[in-house]
Amino acid sequence: MKAVFADAGYWIALVNPADKLHPKARAVSNSLGGARIITSEMVLTEVLNKFSGMGKAFRQTAVDLVEDLRSGSDVFIVPQSSQQFQEALLLYADRDDKTWGLTDCSSFRIMKRDGLDRALTFDRDFEQAGFQALLRDRN
């Protein structure tokens, strides 16, 4: 199975049992087999930001997640760079007809660069950009 890109919503749903997408995130995770997961430091920043105001336990859960991902070999984390930021900013500026955030623009650039077509996300913006959002039900 090809590699997949993991968006913030996936990580958030995976580690938060109260998240409405938690069961779907777990089910999709179990179906990935040996697929390599790629994410980015920008995505992980969004995860940390999401849990920052949810109390000490959630903050620690987010920290533990990031530390586990950084120390493991199952997930490749694309480091933040000035060039990556600039490329994302160019896409962000070019697509003023969309509601795409800067992190999503960065994710789209990474996915395009790495030839990825599937993302662990519920975010429709990934579909608008031409990718398959694996946490969405297919109609």
C-alpha positions as CSV (number, residue, x, y, z in Angstrom):
1,M,0.0,0.0,0.0
2,K,1.2,3.5,-0.9
3,A,2.1,6.1,1.7
4,V,-0.7,8.4,3.1
5,F,-0.5,11.9,4.5
6,A,-1.9,12.4,8.1
7,D,-3.6,15.7,8.8
8,A,-4.2,17.3,12.2
9,G,-7.8,16.1,12.4
10,Y,-6.7,12.5,12.1
11,W,-4.2,12.8,15.0
12,I,-6.7,14.7,17.1
13,A,-9.5,12.1,16.5
14,L,-7.1,9.2,17.1
15,V,-6.0,10.3,20.5
16,N,-9.3,11.8,21.8
17,P,-11.9,9.2,22.5
18,A,-14.6,11.9,22.8
19,D,-13.9,13.1,19.2
20,K,-16.8,12.1,16.9
21,L,-14.3,10.9,14.4
22,H,-12.4,8.7,16.9
23,P,-14.0,5.4,15.8
24,K,-13.5,6.2,12.1
25,A,-9.8,7.2,12.7
26,R,-9.2,3.9,14.5
27,A,-10.9,1.9,11.9
28,V,-9.0,3.6,9.0
29,S,-5.7,3.2,11.0
30,N,-6.4,-0.6,11.3
31,S,-7.0,-0.8,7.6
32,L,-3.8,0.8,6.5
33,G,-1.7,-2.3,6.7
34,G,1.9,-1.4,6.1
35,A,1.3,2.0,4.5
36,R,3.8,4.6,5.5
37,I,2.3,7.6,7.2
38,I,3.7,11.0,6.4
39,T,2.9,14.2,8.4
40,S,4.6,17.5,9.0
41,E,5.7,19.7,11.9
42,M,3.1,22.2,10.7
43,V,0.4,19.6,11.2
44,L,1.7,18.6,14.6
45,T,1.7,22.3,15.6
46,E,-2.0,22.4,14.8
47,V,-2.5,19.3,17.0
48,L,-0.7,20.9,19.9
49,N,-2.6,24.1,19.4
50,K,-5.9,22.2,19.5
51,F,-5.2,20.6,22.8
52,S,-3.6,23.6,24.4
53,G,-6.8,24.9,26.0
54,M,-8.3,21.5,26.9
55,G,-6.6,21.0,30.2
56,K,-3.5,19.4,31.5
57,A,-4.4,15.8,30.6
58,F,-5.1,16.7,26.9
59,R,-1.9,18.9,26.7
60,Q,0.1,15.9,28.0
61,T,-1.6,13.6,25.6
62,A,-0.6,15.9,22.7
63,V,3.0,16.1,23.9
64,D,3.1,12.3,24.3
65,L,1.8,11.9,20.8
66,V,4.3,14.2,19.2
67,E,7.2,12.6,21.2
68,D,6.1,9.1,20.2
69,L,5.9,10.1,16.6
70,R,9.3,11.8,16.7
71,S,11.0,8.8,18.3
72,G,9.3,6.1,16.3
73,S,10.0,4.9,12.8
74,D,6.5,4.3,11.6
75,V,5.7,7.9,10.7
76,F,7.9,10.3,8.7
77,I,7.6,13.9,9.9
78,V,8.4,16.5,7.3
79,P,10.4,19.2,9.1
80,Q,9.4,22.9,8.8
81,S,11.6,24.9,6.6
82,S,11.6,28.4,5.3
83,Q,11.3,27.1,1.7
84,Q,8.3,24.9,2.7
85,F,6.7,28.0,4.3
86,Q,7.3,30.1,1.3
87,E,5.8,27.5,-1.1
88,A,2.8,27.1,1.1
89,L,2.4,30.9,1.2
90,L,2.5,31.1,-2.6
91,L,-0.3,28.5,-2.9
92,Y,-2.2,30.3,-0.2
93,A,-2.0,33.6,-2.0
94,D,-2.7,32.0,-5.4
95,R,-5.9,30.3,-4.2
96,D,-7.8,33.2,-2.7
97,D,-11.0,31.6,-4.0
98,K,-10.6,28.9,-1.4
99,T,-10.7,28.8,2.4
100,W,-7.5,26.7,2.6
101,G,-5.3,27.5,5.6
102,L,-1.5,27.8,5.4
103,T,-1.0,24.3,7.0
104,D,-3.3,22.7,4.4
105,C,-1.4,24.5,1.6
106,S,1.8,23.1,3.0
107,S,0.3,19.6,3.2
108,F,-0.9,19.8,-0.4
109,R,2.6,20.8,-1.5
110,I,4.1,17.9,0.4
111,M,1.6,15.5,-1.0
112,K,2.1,16.7,-4.6
113,R,5.9,16.5,-4.2
114,D,5.7,13.0,-2.8
115,G,3.1,11.7,-5.2
116,L,0.5,11.0,-2.5
117,D,-3.2,11.0,-3.4
118,R,-4.7,9.9,0.0
119,A,-4.9,11.7,3.3
120,L,-6.0,10.7,6.7
121,T,-8.4,13.6,7.1
122,F,-12.0,14.6,7.2
123,D,-11.2,18.0,5.7
124,R,-13.0,18.7,2.5
125,D,-10.2,21.1,1.4
126,F,-8.1,18.0,0.6
127,E,-10.8,16.9,-1.8
128,Q,-11.0,20.3,-3.3
129,A,-7.3,20.0,-3.9
130,G,-7.7,16.7,-5.7
131,F,-6.9,14.3,-2.9
132,Q,-8.9,11.5,-1.3
133,A,-10.0,12.3,2.3
134,L,-10.0,8.8,4.0
135,L,-12.0,9.8,7.1
136,R,-14.9,10.9,4.9
137,D,-17.5,8.4,3.8
138,R,-17.5,7.7,0.1
139,N,-20.8,8.4,-1.6
